[in-house]
Amino acid sequence: MTYSIELLSQGNAHRWEEFNSRCREGTPFHGIRWKNLLEDVLKLRLRYYLVLDGGKVVGICPFVKRSLKLFRGLSGIPRSEYNNILLDGTFNADDINEILSLFSNKYSFLSFNTYDSTLPDRIEYVNVPNEDGCNILLDLHQTPPGTIWKEILSKDERYKVSRFEKGGFTVQEVGKGGGMEKFYQYYRENLSHIKGYILPFTFFERLLDSFSPDEVRVAIVTNNGVFAGGNLTLLDPARKTAYFQYLALNRDLPNKYSPSYYLSWEGINWAWENGYEKISFGREKLDNPRVRSKAKFGAEPVPIHSRVVLLSKTASLLYQLRQTVSGSREASAPSTGRVS
């Protein structure tokens, strides 16, 4: 094998997009339009690399540039539900160290996510586990809405859903200039309540400009001018996958109303009726209570394996020295091996 890496450019952008389209794990979050959105609105310093075996693209790696004191490194792109590296299905996990060595010429550390549980065990560089997480996925072929309603949702959960229909609430799809301001108002209030990161309104404007109406759905629930909630879904028609992305909630509704339940149920049914096969409820920490909440609709967590790899000898030695001084080396012993 003769591997090499190339920084994404106008000259190879079509190869990036082609690989993302044919890769089983490819998503809209790996596409160049999403990259442009993050760079233009959030001003992130992104570094996207293609991995080549000879002249064939066998992987794509979306990263953001990071600095830690005197060390330069790369991490998975932020503000994205899916930021894992993508490798060809025929890629041999034993070759991961050859790929990492190509990054060691320029960077001291590299943090990446993968769904392949075999990759971390093959890493010979000093590496430490990063935060464990999962993407929560619902397979509508295995668990269609009828099954969810009859066999998965409890009586109380079905009541939370039907309460909106009985209360006269209706669903409306909105777009730029047609209700997005109200959606954003309650999105912002919801994120403030849970102390989350609030994206600027320009992010949503650019999102609607960058993706077609067939790729973005914004649904809001109202009743005589009362806004209950809204859900922005990013759609991948080719892969028949819907990504529940951004939630707007009116937390001043009476306690008998749970708009998040109704929005999830409405979105599931819309996806089923429009030929979608999978729904992503987004990324969560494994110990987050929202994992259990989303599993109530039949979704299952798909583990994400995360590693911080120390590529330079100096970074490796400093890490091991700190572990020794703190007395915690045995409690969190990393895999050790080759360093450059």
C-alpha positions as CSV (number, residue, x, y, z in Angstrom):
1,M,0.0,0.0,0.0
2,T,1.2,3.5,-0.8
3,Y,-0.9,6.0,1.1
4,S,-0.9,9.8,0.8
5,I,-3.1,12.6,2.0
6,E,-4.3,15.7,0.2
7,L,-5.7,18.9,1.6
8,L,-9.2,19.6,0.1
9,S,-9.0,22.1,-2.8
10,Q,-11.0,23.2,-5.8
11,G,-9.1,20.7,-7.8
12,N,-10.1,17.6,-5.8
13,A,-13.4,18.8,-4.4
14,H,-15.4,16.6,-6.8
15,R,-13.4,13.5,-5.6
16,W,-14.4,14.4,-2.0
17,E,-18.0,14.7,-2.9
18,E,-18.0,11.5,-4.9
19,F,-16.5,9.5,-2.1
20,N,-19.0,10.9,0.4
21,S,-21.8,10.0,-1.9
22,R,-20.7,6.4,-2.3
23,C,-19.5,5.7,1.2
24,R,-21.9,3.8,3.4
25,E,-21.3,6.2,6.3
26,G,-21.5,9.3,4.2
27,T,-23.8,12.1,5.4
28,P,-24.7,15.7,4.5
29,F,-22.5,16.8,7.4
30,H,-19.4,15.5,5.5
31,G,-20.3,17.5,2.4
32,I,-18.6,20.6,1.2
33,R,-21.8,22.7,1.5
34,W,-21.8,22.0,5.3
35,K,-18.1,22.9,5.4
36,N,-18.7,26.2,3.7
37,L,-21.6,26.9,6.2
38,L,-19.3,26.3,9.2
39,E,-16.5,28.4,7.8
40,D,-18.6,31.3,6.5
41,V,-20.9,31.7,9.5
42,L,-18.9,30.3,12.5
43,K,-15.4,31.2,11.1
44,L,-13.9,27.8,11.9
45,R,-10.4,26.9,10.8
46,L,-11.3,23.7,9.0
47,R,-8.8,21.3,7.4
48,Y,-10.3,18.6,5.2
49,Y,-8.0,15.8,4.0
50,L,-8.5,13.1,1.4
51,V,-6.8,9.8,2.0
52,L,-5.4,8.1,-1.2
53,D,-4.1,4.7,-1.9
54,G,-2.1,5.3,-5.1
55,G,-4.6,7.4,-7.1
56,K,-7.8,6.1,-5.5
57,V,-9.6,8.0,-2.7
58,V,-10.1,5.5,0.2
59,G,-11.0,8.0,2.9
60,I,-12.0,11.5,3.8
61,C,-11.3,13.2,7.1
62,P,-13.1,16.4,8.1
63,F,-11.1,18.2,10.8
64,V,-10.9,21.6,12.6
65,K,-7.4,23.0,13.4
66,R,-6.7,23.1,17.1
67,S,-3.8,24.6,19.1
68,L,-2.8,23.6,22.6
69,K,0.0,25.8,23.9
70,L,2.9,25.0,21.6
71,F,1.2,22.0,19.9
72,R,-0.8,22.1,16.7
73,G,-3.4,19.4,16.1
74,L,-6.7,18.4,14.5
75,S,-10.1,17.5,15.9
76,G,-13.5,16.5,14.6
77,I,-15.5,19.3,13.2
78,P,-17.8,21.0,15.9
79,R,-21.5,21.8,15.6
80,S,-22.1,18.7,13.6
81,E,-24.0,15.6,14.6
82,Y,-21.7,13.5,12.4
83,N,-18.0,14.3,12.2
84,N,-16.5,10.8,12.0
85,I,-13.7,10.0,9.5
86,L,-14.9,8.0,6.5
87,L,-12.9,5.1,5.2
88,D,-13.5,2.7,2.3
89,G,-15.2,-0.5,3.3
90,T,-12.2,-2.5,2.1
91,F,-9.8,-0.5,4.2
92,N,-7.5,-2.7,6.4
93,A,-7.6,-1.5,10.0
94,D,-3.9,-2.5,10.4
95,D,-3.0,0.3,8.0
96,I,-4.3,3.0,10.3
97,N,-0.8,3.8,11.6
98,E,0.5,4.5,8.1
99,I,-2.3,7.0,7.7
100,L,-1.5,8.6,11.1
101,S,2.2,8.9,10.2
102,L,1.2,11.1,7.3
103,F,-0.4,13.6,9.7
104,S,2.6,13.4,12.1
105,N,4.7,15.4,9.7
106,K,2.7,18.5,10.5
107,Y,0.6,18.0,13.6
108,S,1.4,16.9,17.2
109,F,-2.0,15.4,18.0
110,L,-5.1,14.2,16.2
111,S,-8.5,13.6,17.6
112,F,-10.9,11.5,15.6
113,N,-14.2,9.6,15.8
114,T,-15.1,6.3,14.1
115,Y,-17.8,3.7,14.1
116,D,-15.2,1.0,13.5
117,S,-14.5,-0.6,16.9
118,T,-11.4,-2.3,15.5
119,L,-9.5,0.9,14.6
120,P,-8.6,2.1,18.2
121,D,-7.0,-1.3,19.1
122,R,-4.7,-1.1,16.1
123,I,-3.2,2.3,16.9
124,E,0.5,2.0,17.9
125,Y,0.9,5.7,18.8
126,V,0.3,6.9,22.3
127,N,-3.4,7.5,22.5
128,V,-6.2,8.1,25.0
129,P,-9.9,7.6,24.8
130,N,-11.9,10.7,24.2
131,E,-15.5,11.3,25.4
132,D,-17.7,8.3,24.6
133,G,-20.8,9.1,22.6
134,C,-23.4,7.7,20.3
135,N,-25.7,8.6,17.4
136,I,-29.3,7.6,18.1
137,L,-30.8,5.9,15.0
138,L,-34.3,4.7,14.2
139,D,-34.7,2.1,11.5
140,L,-38.2,2.5,10.1
141,H,-38.1,-0.8,8.2
142,Q,-37.6,-2.7,11.5
143,T,-39.8,-0.4,13.6
144,P,-42.5,1.4,11.6
145,P,-44.8,4.0,13.2
146,G,-47.6,1.4,13.8
147,T,-45.3,-0.7,15.8
148,I,-44.0,2.2,17.8
149,W,-47.5,3.3,18.7
150,K,-48.8,-0.1,19.6
151,E,-45.8,-1.8,21.1
152,I,-43.2,0.8,22.2
153,L,-44.9,3.9,23.5
154,S,-46.6,3.7,26.9
155,K,-50.1,4.8,27.5
156,D,-48.8,8.0,29.1
157,E,-46.6,8.7,26.1
158,R,-49.4,8.2,23.6
159,Y,-51.5,10.6,25.7
160,K,-48.7,13.2,25.4
161,V,-48.9,12.9,21.6
162,S,-52.6,12.8,21.2
163,R,-53.1,15.7,23.6
164,F,-51.9,18.1,20.8
165,E,-54.3,16.8,18.2
166,K,-57.2,17.0,20.7
167,G,-56.1,20.5,21.7
168,G,-56.4,21.8,18.2
169,F,-52.7,22.2,17.4
170,T,-51.7,21.9,13.8
171,V,-48.4,21.4,11.9
172,Q,-47.2,23.9,9.4
173,E,-44.0,23.8,7.3
174,V,-42.2,27.1,7.0
175,G,-39.2,28.5,5.2
176,K,-37.0,31.5,5.0
177,G,-39.0,34.6,5.8
178,G,-42.1,32.5,6.5
179,G,-42.0,31.7,10.2
180,M,-38.2,31.2,10.8
181,E,-38.0,34.2,13.1
182,K,-40.5,32.6,15.4
183,F,-38.8,29.3,15.2
184,Y,-35.5,30.9,16.0
185,Q,-36.9,32.8,19.0
186,Y,-38.0,29.6,20.7
187,Y,-34.9,27.7,19.5
188,R,-32.8,30.3,21.3
189,E,-35.0,30.2,24.5
190,N,-34.8,26.4,24.6
191,L,-31.0,26.4,24.2
192,S,-30.7,29.1,26.9
193,H,-32.8,27.0,29.2
194,I,-30.5,23.9,28.8
195,K,-27.4,26.1,28.7
196,G,-26.5,24.9,25.2
197,Y,-24.6,26.5,22.4
198,I,-26.8,28.9,20.4
199,L,-26.1,29.2,16.7
200,P,-26.7,32.7,15.2
201,F,-29.8,33.4,13.1
202,T,-27.5,33.8,10.1
203,F,-26.6,30.2,10.4
204,F,-30.2,29.1,9.7
205,E,-30.5,31.7,6.9
206,R,-27.4,30.3,5.2
207,L,-28.6,26.7,5.8
208,L,-31.8,27.4,3.9
209,D,-29.9,29.1,1.2
210,S,-27.3,26.3,0.8
211,F,-29.7,23.3,0.8
212,S,-32.8,22.9,-1.3
213,P,-36.4,22.6,0.0
214,D,-36.1,18.9,-0.6
215,E,-33.2,18.7,1.8
216,V,-34.5,20.8,4.7
217,R,-37.8,20.7,6.5
218,V,-38.9,23.1,9.2
219,A,-42.1,22.1,10.9
220,I,-43.8,24.2,13.6
221,V,-46.8,23.4,15.8
222,T,-49.2,26.2,16.6
223,N,-52.8,26.8,17.8
224,N,-54.5,30.2,17.1
225,G,-51.1,32.0,17.1
226,V,-49.7,30.1,20.1
227,F,-46.3,28.6,19.2
228,A,-45.8,25.2,20.8
229,G,-42.6,24.0,19.2
230,G,-40.7,23.4,16.0
231,N,-38.2,20.9,14.5
232,L,-35.7,21.5,11.7
233,T,-34.8,18.3,9.9
234,L,-31.9,17.9,7.5
235,L,-32.9,15.4,4.7
236,D,-30.8,13.1,2.6
237,P,-33.2,11.8,-0.1
238,A,-30.6,9.6,-1.7
239,R,-29.9,7.6,1.4
240,K,-33.5,8.0,2.6
241,T,-32.3,9.3,6.0
242,A,-33.8,12.2,8.0
243,Y,-31.7,14.0,10.6
244,F,-33.7,15.7,13.4
245,Q,-31.4,18.6,14.0
246,Y,-32.7,21.7,15.8
247,L,-35.5,21.9,18.3
248,A,-37.6,25.0,19.3
249,L,-39.8,24.7,22.4
250,N,-42.2,26.9,24.1
251,R,-41.6,26.0,27.8
252,D,-44.4,28.2,29.0
253,L,-47.1,25.8,27.8
254,P,-49.2,24.1,30.5
255,N,-47.6,21.0,31.9
256,K,-50.0,18.7,30.1
257,Y,-48.3,19.6,26.8
258,S,-45.0,18.0,25.8
259,P,-44.1,19.5,22.4
260,S,-40.9,17.6,22.0
261,Y,-42.8,14.3,22.1
262,Y,-45.3,15.4,19.6
263,L,-42.6,16.9,17.3
264,S,-40.8,13.6,17.3
265,W,-43.9,11.6,16.6
266,E,-45.0,14.0,13.8
267,G,-41.5,13.8,12.2
268,I,-41.4,10.0,12.3
269,N,-44.8,9.8,10.6
270,W,-43.8,12.4,8.0
271,A,-40.6,10.5,7.2
272,W,-42.5,7.2,6.9
273,E,-45.1,8.7,4.6
274,N,-42.4,10.3,2.4
275,G,-40.3,7.1,1.9
276,Y,-37.6,7.7,4.4
277,E,-36.1,4.6,6.0
278,K,-33.9,5.9,8.8
279,I,-34.2,8.8,11.3
280,S,-31.2,10.2,13.2
281,F,-32.2,11.7,16.6
282,G,-28.7,13.2,16.9
283,R,-25.6,12.7,18.9
284,E,-25.5,12.3,22.7
285,K,-23.1,11.4,25.5
286,L,-23.7,7.8,26.4
287,D,-24.7,8.7,30.0
288,N,-27.1,11.5,28.9
289,P,-30.7,10.9,30.0
290,R,-31.8,12.0,26.5
291,V,-30.5,8.7,25.2
292,R,-33.2,6.9,27.1
293,S,-35.8,9.5,26.2
294,K,-35.2,9.1,22.5
295,A,-35.0,5.3,22.8
296,K,-38.7,5.5,23.8
297,F,-39.5,5.8,20.1
298,G,-37.6,2.6,19.2
299,A,-34.3,4.3,18.3
300,E,-31.1,2.6,19.3
301,P,-27.7,4.1,20.2
302,V,-24.9,3.5,17.7
303,P,-21.6,3.8,19.6
304,I,-18.9,6.3,18.5
305,H,-15.3,5.3,19.2
306,S,-13.2,8.4,19.9
307,R,-9.4,8.7,20.3
308,V,-6.9,11.4,20.9
309,V,-3.7,10.3,19.2
310,L,-0.3,11.9,20.3
311,L,1.7,12.0,17.1
312,S,4.9,13.7,18.2
313,K,7.5,12.4,20.6
314,T,7.4,15.6,22.6
315,A,3.7,15.5,23.1
316,S,3.8,11.8,24.1
317,L,6.6,12.3,26.6
318,L,4.9,15.3,28.2
319,Y,1.6,13.3,28.5
320,Q,3.4,10.4,30.1
321,L,5.3,12.7,32.5
322,R,2.1,14.3,33.6
323,Q,0.5,10.9,34.2
324,T,3.5,9.9,36.3
325,V,3.5,13.1,38.4
326,S,-0.3,13.0,39.0
327,G,0.0,9.4,40.1
328,S,-2.9,8.4,37.8
329,R,-0.9,6.5,35.1
330,E,-2.3,3.1,36.1
331,A,-5.9,4.4,36.3
332,S,-5.9,5.7,32.8
333,A,-3.0,3.9,31.1
334,P,-3.1,4.7,27.3
335,S,-2.0,2.4,24.6
336,T,1.7,3.0,23.9
337,G,3.8,2.2,20.9
338,R,5.5,3.9,18.0
339,V,6.0,7.7,18.1
340,S,7.5,9.8,15.4
